[in-house]
Every structure is written in C-alpha cells, then in structure tokens.
Amino acid sequence: MARISRRELLKGAALLPAAAAVATTAPITFVPRTMPSSGGRPPDYTAPAQGFLDSREKAFVEAAVARIIPADELGPGAKEAGVADFIDRQLAGPYGAAETWYMQGPWQSGTDQQGYQLRLSPAQLYRAAIAKIDQHLKQSQGNRTFAQLDAKAQDDFLHALEKGEVKISGDLGKEFFEILVVNTVEGFLADPIYGGNKDFIGWKLIGFPGPRYNYVAQIDQYGRKFDMPFVSIAGRDTGIREA
Amino acid sequence: MAKRLPPKDVAIVGFGWTGSILSKELTDAGLQVVALERGGFRDTIPDFAPSTIQDELRYAVRNGLFEEPHRETLTFRNDASQLALPMRQLGSFRPASGAGGAGVHWNGQNWRFLPSDFVAYSHNVQRYGKKMLPEDMTIQDWGVTYEELEPHYDAFEYLCGISGKAGNLGGKIQPGGNPFEGARRREYPLPPLKRCYSTVLFDKAAKEVGFHPFPAPAANTSEPYKNLYGVQMGQCTFCGYCEWFGCGNYSKSSPQACVFPVLLGRDNFELRSQCEVTRVLRDSSGKRATGVAYVDVTGEAYEQPADLVILCAFAQHNVHLLLLSGIGKPYDPQRNEGVVGRNYAYQITSSVDVFLDEIMNPFMGAGALGQIVDDFNGDNFDHGSHGFIGGGYIANWNTGGRPILQHHLPDKTPKWGSGFKKALAENYLKSTSLATHGCVMSYRGNYLDLDPTYHDVYGNPLLRLTFDFHDNEHRMSKFLTDRAAEIAKAMKPRAMHPKPRKGHYSIVPYQTTHNTGGAVMGTDARTSVVNRYLQSWDVPNLFVMGACVFPQNPGYNPTGTVGALTYWAARAIKEQYLRNPGPLMSA
C-alpha cells in the first residue's frame, strides 16, 4: 500500500452530504444490517445487472480498465473481459456500500499501520474521485473527459495519479487509483458469474482452469500442463450457462 | 428486561473447535449443555457444497465466512502513546463468525508445540542466561508440560484424521518425519498427502543446503478415514479451496466434518445460533458465575442460568468478554500488574517468492499440503551468537492457486499495464512461494484493554489492541527469511523475490489469524487469568479455552495445541471438577 495522507483524505470526504459526517460516541441502537455471517449471496447471474455508475462514470471506468489491463499482443484485456460491468455491479452491492465495515465515528486520521479511516464507502469513493478527475481534466485537457483522451494521454494521467503528481482532493485520487487497480484485477480473475472474466479471458491468459474440484490423478504428474476445458461455478466454456 | 430462561448445567460461549469438543465431552458425561454461537448455523451441505464454495471473490476477497466489523471489531495502535482507531475492515487477521468458527475456514496446518516451548522462560534462562531476555519481555512457563499434553494432542489428531509422518516415536527418531518434534506415542492416523511439484523441488533443495525437510502434518485427509468419534471422512481431492472456505468434501477437519454428526441430535444438547453473549453473570459474592447474558439476532435480550460457564469464543473475544464482565484484574502496563489483557502476542511472517522454468500447476493444492524445515524453530538450534530467542518454520505450502490473491509476480513488476499483464501470463503457472512462520514473545507494551471511545453494535466498548513487533522478533524473522532464501536459491530459480517483514506491525495486510494471549494460563494467579486446567482463578465455575491462554506464541500454527488443551481441560472437568466443584488449584 502506498502512503496515504489521511488528513487530506478526510478533507476529500467533505464532498459528501453533511449527514454522513456526524460523529458520535453514543452507544448505537441495535439495528442488524445483515444477518451474522450471512456471507452475502452469490449473484443471480441470470438477472439483468443492477449498476451503480451513471453513464459518465461508466465511461471513465471502461476507459481506465482498458489501460490497467490493456488488449495487446497477448490478447484481450479488462475492457473486453467485462471488468467495467463487474465493477459497476460490485459498487451497487454490499461491497460498494461498505455494508460489513465498521463505519461509526468519531473519524480521525491515523497512521498507515491503522488502515483505512475514511468515511467514504467504495461506491462513494468512485463517485467523488471520478467527478473530481473529470473536473481536473476539463481545465487541463481542453474540455475533454478521461474517456475522450488517447491511450498515451490516458496512461500519462494514470501514472501521474498513481504517483500523487496530480492532486485530486489531496490524496483522494491516489487512494482511488489503488482501489481501481485492485477491483480491475478482481474482475479480470474472478469467476465469470460476477460479470467480469467474460469467456474466461482472464483465466485463459494465466492458465487457471476454474473450479475443477478433483486433481487426485494429476497432482503428481510433475511439470505437465493441465488442459481440461475451462469451467465456471455456473457452467462450461460455452458461455455462462450450459447450452 | 432480559428474559430469564430455564437453567442448564453448562453454557458454552462460541461454537468452534473448542465449543463443539466440550459439548461432545460434557454431554457424554450426562450434562445438559447449551452452546451459544453469535453467528449463523452452517453445515457442510448446503453451506460448503463444492458446486458453490469454490468462489474466491465471495469468500477470500469479500470475506464471506468471517466476522463482520460493523458488528464487532477492535481498535488498534502500535504503542500506548498513539490514539487507537477502529479496524474498519478485516485485514491482518480474520476471525470467524458462525457455527464451526475458524475451524471452518482454516487451512488445516496442525502442529504440536515443542517440549521446550511449554517451559519457554525457564528453558531459555537456563540455556542462555537472563541477559538474553530483554527487560520488557514477559514470557513465562505454561504450567503444563508437553508430556502431560501428549495424550490430548494424540486425541485431537485422531479426531481430525491428520495426515503426516512421525519423526519421533517414543524417543526414537524416524526417517522421513520431523526429527525435532517431541516424542509421540504412535504414528499419525493417516500417511502424508501426495506431494505437488513445488514441494518436491523444495525438499530436494532443502536437503542440498543441509536442512531436514518433512511433510507437513495436515488436517486434510490423504485417505478415507473414520475418526475418534466414528465419523466417516472422505479423501482430499486437492481442489485448492481450504483457507477462507468451508470444505464440501468432508476431507478438511472441522467441527462440521468431525464432531457435529455425533453431537447435534443429542437430547441433552442445544445449539442456539445468532445469539451473542455480552456478559458472564455472577452472584453477589462475585466468585460464582450464575450464567450468561446474550442478545439474539432480533435484539431481544436473555439470561441463561448455568452451573458451569465455558468461554469458547475466538482468542480476543474471550478476553473482551472477561473485561466487559469485570472478571479478573485488568492488566496495567504502567505498573505491570493485573492479568486480563496481558501478554497478547501474534506471529511474524515473511516469504520468498520463487520463479521457475517448469509448470507447477499451483491450483492443485490443499491447505496443509506442504514440505517443512523445522531446523530453526523454538530452540532447535543454538541461539548463542544470534541475539534473539525463539524461531519458526520455513515452508513451501501449496494451499492453492486461486488467481486473484495467489499469483506471484517478480520484483519490480509494474502494478498495471501491458507489463503487469505479461508478468501474470508468464508467472502464474511457473512460480511458488516459501513462507516463514515465526514466534512472537510477550512484552509489557503489547496488551488488550477496553477502548475509551468506540463501541460495538450492542453499545459495549470495543476491545483495544496495543501491539508492535520488537527487536527480538525482527532479528529472528530476518534470520529465518535468509535461510528461506538459501533454499530458494538451491531450487535454481530464474528469479526470486524475498519479502522480509520490516518496520512496525500493520493491521492492514493479511498476515495470520494466530492471535494469542490476554487470558493466559499458569500456576501463579498474579501472572495468569486461568490455572493450568484453564479454570478462572477468580470464578472457579468459569473456564476459558483457546489461544488466549498461550503465555506467548511459539513458531507454529496454534490449532493443534488449542485442541490438545481442550481435551486436557475436558478431562480435568470430568474427572476432578464435576466430582468436587471448586478450585482445582489453590492460588
């Protein structure tokens, strides 16, 4: 993890509605938000995707993931694998809402060793950071959004964001970019039921065959490539569901 | 007003390994037992079915089976001069919530501690002198010996169906096993697991540099097995989804696979899940527990009277409950007095990633499929010239090749872009990692108490953790990492990437769920919370199980010793306490 200035990040949090900023030390009334250890539910991959991002935000994420894992001579990348859809769905769900995180105040900046102390959920972080980034680019790139830049300019901007050379609400941009990279890798390499890793693009690139379950016969065939067809939790390599 | 329930003989708080074993043992003795579990009920089917459990995102990345910080977390700081802040999301460790506890999602790396580990203070002082121990180090002897625990280690291993090779049978060193281990009465219940390629290469390299590798003791069954209680287990299929997942194949030892089938239907047993105990209740003398208070999932409050209360929650949660209940004197680090929260410890880990020319197929794995070098654990070597005490093991584990969290990339690989993608494609199948797993001693400045500011979902103060690594541990971990790098080099890799542990302890990256101490055992009530039978000094009808009783943390995974101590305490309760309820030792 790169070093994050929490004081700056807390300033970034001022983008949020005032209600979210109320700090309290009073005992909390018992209101179960999730059942204990419910573990969430696996997604219903047959239902239409319920996203969080608006079209401008979605365009940003589409363009950014295409640079984080690009299509190149090794084959298709994160965009082709549906990673923007993956992120959109994740942000709309329990992860995006930080449903299982401890989100009670008081909010204070701490040391790197104490970890995330922002009052922003992941979905709120995406929303706040993308708005600030587009605002920044509007001034510096002649009224163009990130998605409208060419690949070279996009890479240059992301490098500057990563290094903290472009300041977006203090270090908010840097923190956001770290999470964006993590979420992109998740979407590229998670089971296809979550909307990314479409047609096993990620798993085919690295050689992971999917949840195959039984390797008793193969585990001591040393050095031999395993070449059974790719599988998902939901089915075979003929699309998400079995034909 | 809390609703008062009909009394039971025994109230068990938490239903993981220790709670389920004690429920079995005490219902055997004819007692009426109720177990209260804060999380939901979970069983092999449908919760861990192979068709849905192999989901890295849901379980390993989004923490599907673990405790949820919004209900219960702790605050953390490196030292008492800092302001502790809440652990807002899980990071460094991952306790469970739900039936089976962390016994559901562990890897199954099942160890015995060394005989010298149980007398860590007197052994080190005798061999190296008091000057080897820093002034603020607070290690002590356990009050129980390896020899006393040996039959109980054996029982837990035959409950689990451990796969392994004995290295010391009745004092005779056995080829192929761990030559440094304490004497055991008999072989492991099952032979070692088949080896994967990386462990074969590790074994060869470790021998070349003069070390003594052996197959790890695994709570993953190498063959079908009928356990201590007559429960049938299946053969492990090397699916590679042990740690962070439940096993749907009845082949990773867990309360579900090993205990539930003989316990859950008993007339004198009741499990209440989604019931979180918030206090141990006492009579007006303060010296007798009268039961427990708990809250169910709807927020309804209850009092469960019981003659015997046993804390079986995860390590720090037992300590939290003692502090909230006002049982035992809280530790005061300024005066070095009091006991509850004292001697919290952890483990110190590092790794060396190894990049090879051949295909390793890392996805064919099991949680405890590994080859181990134990030459530098405990006091298995002369520490005289090294400037530290303790040690740890070096392992090549192949727990699985789950793509999001278990891909290894060479040093200086870009974090994104075509260079990152190329490194992923080139290295996923052709890499492995050597891990070091080191002990952490106890210190005056590392402790647990109640946080003055932050509260949990019930309005109770959060537990506060004050912890940092000390010089002894940093020196030891560097020494282990250097030895691991020697083995890695002998594997003739095309590249290797040592990742030593440096600087302050951080709550952010996952390291290990081997949290220990805070309610330690001993023979002196001034320096321990429970006596050598895990019985509270202050409240004799209260017992405390789990790794919170470890006075310091040796260089092995804790579960084997947690299991052995549970059987040790169960015998003391059944054979001594029930006959004559009262203190089993005088303070």
Interface residues (C-beta under 8 A of the other chain):
Chain A: M1 T25 P27 I28 T29 F30 V31 P32 R33 T34 M35 P36 S37 S38 G39 G40 P42 R67 I68 I69 P70 D72 L74 G77 P94 Y95 A98 E99 T100 W101 Y102 M103 Q104 P106 Q108 G110 T111 D112 Q113 Q114 G115 Y116 Q117 D155 L158 E162 V181 T184 V185 E186 L189 A190 D191 I193 Y194 G202 W203 L205 I206 G207 F208 P209 P211 R212 Y213 N214 Y215 V216 Q218 I219 D220 Y222 G223 R224 K225 F226 I233
Chain B: R38 G39 G40 R42 P50 S51 T52 Q54 D55 E56 L57 R58 Y59 V61 R62 N63 G64 L65 F66 E67 E68 P69 H70 R71 T73 F76 R77 N78 Q82 L83 L85 P86 M87 R88 Q89 G91 A96 S97 G98 K194 R195 C196 Y197 V200 Q235 T237 F238 C239 G240 Y241 Q274 E276 V295 V297 T298 G299 E358 I359 N361 F363 M364 G401 P403 I404 H407 K415 W416 G417 S418 F420 K421 K422 L424 A425 Y428 L429 T453 Y454 H455 D456 V457 Y458 G459 N460 H504 Y505 S506 I507 V508 P509
